[in-house]
Amino acid sequence: MAHREQTANGNSADNENLTKMFMKNEFNDEQMIEKEEQGHDDCNALQKGLPETGNAVETETDVGFPLQRNYSSKTKARNRTLHVHKILHTICVYSSFFSIGWRSGLHGPVFPDLRRLMNEDLAVSSWIFTGLSLGGIFGSILSGVIHEKIRRLKVYICCGITAALGVITAITPWCPFASVIALHISHGVITAWIDTMMCTDIAEVWGHQAGPYMQGYHLMWSIGATISTFSAEPFLAPKLSVPENDSTVGACNYSVPLTDGQSNRSNADCEYETINGDSKVYIVFLITSGVFVVSTVVYIVVLATHGVIQERIDSHYLMNGSSSKQIKNGLSSRMQVVFTLLLAVHLTFYLMLDSGLTFFLMTFVTSGLNWSPSEGTSINFAFRITFAAARALRIVLLKYASVTTVLFLNHAALIVSGTFLIFSTVLDIPAFLWVGVCVCGLGMSSIYAGIHTWISYHVTRLTGKVAATLSVMVALGAMLYPVLVGYLMERFSQLWLIYVHCIIVVVMSVDYLFVVIAHRRLTRDSNKY
């Protein structure tokens, strides 16, 4: 009996020991499974650069203790190098667009001198601007077709294009009319091409942080255009007051430069006529060519020291991964197309306003209002400086107001400027013209970048193909505008520049108001379901 009880107790103890061993082994197995799963998750997270417990790239090292996570010094160095490369690449992009803005700012101030060098009237000479728009169409189509195929070659292409623009700029004033048109077509092609590439580059390089850099991108264009407008004035042909015929040469044997838009007469018996002096506009083009050369050198230095940014980004994302968030805008695919087309029409009107003032304001004030070239350059400079200042202000304003609100303010400023321009022509008050031009610069400053931002926020994601499509439509619509305005100014009256400008302002404002109201009604209805 005692032996049986002892045996029973021994069996019970053995059973308890077996149970504990089984539970311990099971617990150990569960720990091993958890470690294996954790290690698998950590490996995946390491490849993506996003570990399960944080946002930093971390590594695991086995030092005889449980696995410990440490920040990798190599990863930090790679991130610093990538950030420096992003900054340097952005400087390259800014330098290119600064150069393009410099050249674009010259279109209006040098046009009268270039027209006299070509020996063509205003209506015929305006075709060079149509060639510029036609080239923009070809360039936008080309960029949209091959954009993704040349992604890793974009930096080299931008460098070569910048150098090519310098060559085209340098030889322009020495060419006859047909060659000037061909050069402007080439200029339009490569400018539209590089514009699309640089715009998508900023979005790709900076991702969700691209907003301020995109505004800075357009600001650099404005700064270049402003400086070039002012720098061109010393080299333009001055207006001179000379004796009208040979009978008065003996009494009036000298010419007088005109600085106030009126003929100067030092002798009552002298009859003077106004002529244009010798132009040194080729110096302006040579300076601009030098600006393109400096931009090209910046590209070469960055490529030599840091390589291609796309290759570094691909390598970084291969190790660290990337993510993108799709914006839900509440619009069907068909309505996205409709709103994109409406806003493309709006950008077309904007480009008409810009090209009208850029190309013809100098001609309007010197030929229509008999201002001196110095005064014409000054009002062009005032337009550019207010345009650039307003773009800089927009970066700050967007921190406190929505894109929709800022665009409403832009259109309100355009309406005010149109009112001043009309009164300046009716009442013949030059001060109203100055105010109208400056307020117009304020109103136009944010529309181009603002409409692109509005599309990406409320309509569809702004890809390279979408940007190229917008550029094509804008160039198509604006291609004939310089010819139309040039014809009206030459055949009827110089005042048609102001009349057409005010008509476009009204149409633009109505178009934007319709788009905003229609979008809000559609998205409000879609949110009900």
Order of alpha helices (4+ residues) and beta strands (2+ residues): alpha-beta-beta-alpha-alpha-alpha-alpha-alpha-alpha-alpha-beta-beta-beta-alpha-alpha-alpha-alpha-alpha-alpha-alpha-alpha-alpha-alpha
